[in-house]
Structures are given as C-alpha cells and as structure tokens.
Amino acid sequence: MTVYHRRTSILEPALEYRAEADALVIASPTGERRLPWRDVREIRLTFAPTEQKVDRYVLALRFAGAGKVQIDNMHWRGVADFENRSESYRPFALAVAERVARLAPGAKAAAGAPFWSYALQILAMAVPATFLVWLLLEIGGHRPGESVLGKVLYIAWALPIALVWMVRGRPRKLDLNALPDSVLPPVWETAA
C-alpha cells in the first residue's frame, strides 16, 4: 500500500490517499471513500503548472459512477504558500498507474491536457504571439516608448516559457507500463 497526504486549500481538510491492492481509498476526518480500481475509466497524468504552483503535476482518475478524482503534488501550507510533495507523490502516482494497468486494462490512459483545454491554451498563446509580431512590424524604424518596449520585452520573455509548458502538456496516449518522465515530477538525488 502506498500512501500520499495533501491539502488543497484552507477550506478543505488534509486528505490521505491510499493506493491499496483493490481500491483507491480517500480518508478524511469525516470518513473514508473507497473507489475500486476496476471502475477506473480513464487515467490522465500531466505537468500542469499554475502561477503559484510552477512545479505542479496532476493525476486525474475518472471512475464509472463515482466521478473524477484529481490529485496533485502540491500541498497547501498558507495563502500563496504551497509545499512541493513530489517525493511522496511520485511513488504514489506510479503505484496508481500500476494498479490501473493491472486491474482496469480497458481504461483510457492519457498524458497532457485534455484536447479542448489544450486547444484553448494554443489559442491563448497565438494571440500574444500575433500581437508581438504585429507590434514589431508596426514599430518598424520608429523608436517605441518605454512602456511599449517594456510590454514587448515581457511578451518576448514569457512566450518561450509558455511554449515549454505547452509542449510538456500536449495531449497524447500513455502506456501505463512505461511512463515517460514528462508526466511525473523529477527524482532529486540528495547527498548522503
């Protein structure tokens, strides 16, 4: 049994997730919820950073008749303060993937963002990139003001970062028996 603990916000208690032999168990102060592995219809692993959680990885499971469970590697400690729990999240995610592969072989396995979410992200990237190109063409030989130059530099700086995130979050099929490193947080070796 592999165990993982996390709290998502001030409004929710800390939860314990257990990857038991036959089910995912979610334990809270009010009780436990058992979701059998055989009921998994979809598993999705992805790198999904946010403004305050730049190293965020997500494991999403969709169960027949029980809805969706989403678990990430970030633990809420306070306002805009999140602890990276990749050290315990990674073995938990690997255990979940192994159990789903074995006990729910018909489940859809995917990596990255869902298609429509990804399409909207691409659109959100295309708009500022198009604006940047248009602005650079409009400025031409004219000397831009400091405000315009600052905005252009910010967009030029942010686009490559966003492109890296977009490549890592692209939708694709996943082999649960050979998970790529891009869907799991990195393993950090510590000096002994």
ChimeraX attribute file (.defattr): number of C-alpha atoms within 10 A of each C-alpha:
attribute: neighborCount
match mode: 1-to-1
recipient: residues
	/A:1	9
	/A:2	17
	/A:3	18
	/A:4	21
	/A:5	19
	/A:6	20
	/A:7	20
	/A:8	17
	/A:9	15
	/A:10	11
	/A:11	7
	/A:12	10
	/A:13	13
	/A:14	17
	/A:15	16
	/A:16	16
	/A:17	20
	/A:18	20
	/A:19	23
	/A:20	17
	/A:21	14
	/A:22	14
	/A:23	20
	/A:24	23
	/A:25	17
	/A:26	19
	/A:27	16
	/A:28	14
	/A:29	9
	/A:30	7
	/A:31	7
	/A:32	13
	/A:33	13
	/A:34	13
	/A:35	18
	/A:36	19
	/A:37	24
	/A:38	19
	/A:39	19
	/A:40	26
	/A:41	20
	/A:42	18
	/A:43	24
	/A:44	24
	/A:45	28
	/A:46	24
	/A:47	25
	/A:48	20
	/A:49	14
	/A:50	9
	/A:51	8
	/A:52	10
	/A:53	17
	/A:54	13
	/A:55	16
	/A:56	20
	/A:57	25
	/A:58	24
	/A:59	23
	/A:60	18
	/A:61	25
	/A:62	18
	/A:63	19
	/A:64	13
	/A:65	9
	/A:66	11
	/A:67	10
	/A:68	14
	/A:69	14
	/A:70	12
	/A:71	19
	/A:72	23
	/A:73	28
	/A:74	23
	/A:75	19
	/A:76	17
	/A:77	14
	/A:78	10
	/A:79	8
	/A:80	10
	/A:81	12
	/A:82	17
	/A:83	14
	/A:84	19
	/A:85	17
	/A:86	23
	/A:87	14
	/A:88	14
	/A:89	25
	/A:90	20
	/A:91	15
	/A:92	22
	/A:93	27
	/A:94	17
	/A:95	19
	/A:96	24
	/A:97	25
	/A:98	17
	/A:99	21
	/A:100	27
	/A:101	21
	/A:102	14
	/A:103	18
	/A:104	18
	/A:105	15
	/A:106	14
	/A:107	19
	/A:108	19
	/A:109	20
	/A:110	20
	/A:111	25
	/A:112	25
	/A:113	22
	/A:114	15
	/A:115	12
	/A:116	10
	/A:117	13
	/A:118	16
	/A:119	14
	/A:120	11
	/A:121	16
	/A:122	15
	/A:123	12
	/A:124	11
	/A:125	15
	/A:126	13
	/A:127	10
	/A:128	16
	/A:129	15
	/A:130	11
	/A:131	13
	/A:132	18
	/A:133	11
	/A:134	12
	/A:135	14
	/A:136	15
	/A:137	10
	/A:138	11
	/A:139	12
	/A:140	10
	/A:141	8
	/A:142	8
	/A:143	9
	/A:144	15
	/A:145	8
	/A:146	9
	/A:147	9
	/A:148	13
	/A:149	14
	/A:150	12
	/A:151	12
	/A:152	19
	/A:153	12
	/A:154	11
	/A:155	15
	/A:156	14
	/A:157	11
	/A:158	12
	/A:159	16
	/A:160	11
	/A:161	10
	/A:162	14
	/A:163	13
	/A:164	10
	/A:165	15
	/A:166	19
	/A:167	12
	/A:168	17
	/A:169	22
	/A:170	19
	/A:171	20
	/A:172	14
	/A:173	11
	/A:174	18
	/A:175	14
	/A:176	22
	/A:177	11
	/A:178	9
	/A:179	15
	/A:180	12
	/A:181	9
	/A:182	16
	/A:183	23
	/A:184	22
	/A:185	21
	/A:186	12
	/A:187	10
	/A:188	8
	/A:189	6
	/A:190	5
	/A:191	4
	/A:192	3
